[in-house]
Amino acid sequence: MSHTQQRYLSNMNRLIIFILSQSGLLMDGFQTADIPCSIAIIIWLWLPYCIEIEANIINRFKNSQ
């Protein structure tokens, strides 16, 4: 499987997890607690990319000093 196909499948899986999570949260109606939970779900799903971005930022600061 190519890297492009793997990223595509990974993103599709993230989308499916996000849609199912949001539908589960909203089944009992919208509540203000749904907002932080939705943000947590987004961060959790995109955690590998967040870690990669953080590592790049840390490396830039280390290399510039």
C-alpha positions as CSV (number, residue, x, y, z in Angstrom):
1,M,0.0,0.0,0.0
2,S,1.4,3.4,-1.0
3,H,1.8,6.2,1.5
4,T,-0.9,8.2,-0.3
5,Q,-3.4,5.3,0.0
6,Q,-2.5,4.8,3.7
7,R,-3.0,8.5,4.5
8,Y,-6.3,8.5,2.6
9,L,-7.6,5.5,4.5
10,S,-6.4,7.0,7.8
11,N,-8.3,10.2,7.1
12,M,-11.4,8.3,6.1
13,N,-11.3,6.3,9.3
14,R,-10.9,9.6,11.3
15,L,-13.9,11.0,9.5
16,I,-16.0,8.0,10.3
17,I,-14.9,8.0,14.0
18,F,-15.7,11.7,14.2
19,I,-19.2,11.4,12.6
20,L,-20.1,8.5,14.8
21,S,-18.8,10.3,17.9
22,Q,-20.7,13.4,17.1
23,S,-23.9,11.6,16.4
24,G,-23.6,9.8,19.7
25,L,-23.0,13.0,21.5
26,L,-26.0,14.8,19.9
27,M,-28.5,12.0,20.3
28,D,-29.7,13.4,23.6
29,G,-29.7,16.9,22.3
30,F,-27.1,19.6,22.2
31,Q,-25.5,20.4,25.6
32,T,-22.6,22.8,26.4
33,A,-20.5,19.8,27.5
34,D,-20.6,18.6,23.9
35,I,-18.2,21.4,22.9
36,P,-15.1,20.4,24.9
37,C,-15.8,16.8,24.2
38,S,-15.9,17.5,20.5
39,I,-12.6,19.4,20.7
40,A,-11.1,16.5,22.6
41,I,-12.2,14.1,19.9
42,I,-10.7,16.3,17.2
43,I,-7.4,16.5,19.0
44,W,-7.3,12.8,19.8
45,L,-8.0,11.9,16.1
46,W,-5.3,14.2,14.8
47,L,-2.8,13.5,17.6
48,P,-0.1,12.0,15.3
49,Y,-0.1,15.1,13.2
50,C,-0.1,17.4,16.3
51,I,2.9,15.5,17.7
52,E,4.7,15.8,14.3
53,I,4.1,19.6,14.3
54,E,5.3,20.0,17.9
55,A,8.4,18.0,17.2
56,N,9.2,20.2,14.1
57,I,8.7,23.3,16.2
58,I,11.0,22.0,19.0
59,N,13.6,21.0,16.5
60,R,13.6,24.5,14.9
61,F,14.1,26.1,18.3
62,K,16.9,23.7,19.2
63,N,18.7,24.2,15.8
64,S,18.4,28.0,16.0
65,Q,20.2,28.2,19.3
